[in-house]
């Protein structure tokens, strides 16, 4: 049950990060550098976008794991 709760929270965390944080943070990161081509700028933008999504996934998993920990001691139904 703890794994299920952690997975659900990880999905929600990644979705929230993707919707609210990834776009603004990736644009901000890309503006901090100077590039010679637009491909380099887009690569950094995509890398930052994926990194923020991964962070949201990890934070969601951690919160779900912490919330699901007390559920591991519950008796299983037969």
HUPE-V187052 format. One record per run of one state. SS is the DSSP state (hx for helix, st for strand, lp for the rest). FROM is the first residue (numbers start at 0). TO is the last residue. If there is no record, write none. Layout:
SS/FROM/TO, SS/FROM/TO
This chain:
lp/0/0, hx/1/30, lp/31/36, hx/37/72, lp/73/77
